[in-house]
């Protein structure tokens, strides 16, 4: 995961989840073709939540630039699964 994170984001450390879309709409919102969600179980506190998190990124959400919408939706999905 550390190698993937460095190659994709230039961050030289492991992370819990990385998501890679098929299309090249890195800075656009809206629907995207889904591709891969990589999860590092050693870093993820909840693998299901990490999968949801990565999938939301593939759907165009970005918690680093939104006003909390992505994490709110993530919490709602997790609550519905429980």
QUIHUSUL-V625536 format. One record per pair of residues at least 24 apart in sequence whose C-alpha atoms are under 10 Angstrom apart, sorted by the first residue. I is the first residue (numbers start at 1). J is the second residue. Records with the same first field share a line. If there is no record, write none. Layout:
I: J, J
This chain:
1: 38, 39, 40, 43
2: 40
4: 38
14: 40, 42, 43
15: 39, 40, 41, 42, 43, 44
16: 40, 41, 42, 43, 44, 45, 46, 47, 50, 51, 53, 54
17: 41, 43, 44, 47, 49, 50, 51, 52, 53, 54, 55
18: 50, 51, 53, 54, 55, 57, 58
19: 51, 53, 54, 55, 56, 57, 58
20: 54, 55, 57, 58
21: 55, 57, 58, 59, 60
22: 58
23: 58
25: 58, 60
26: 57, 58, 60
27: 60, 62
28: 60, 61
29: 57, 58, 59, 60, 61, 62
30: 58, 59, 60, 61
31: 58, 59, 60, 61
32: 57, 58, 59, 60
33: 58, 59
34: 58, 59
48: 78, 81
49: 74, 75, 77, 78
50: 74
52: 77, 78
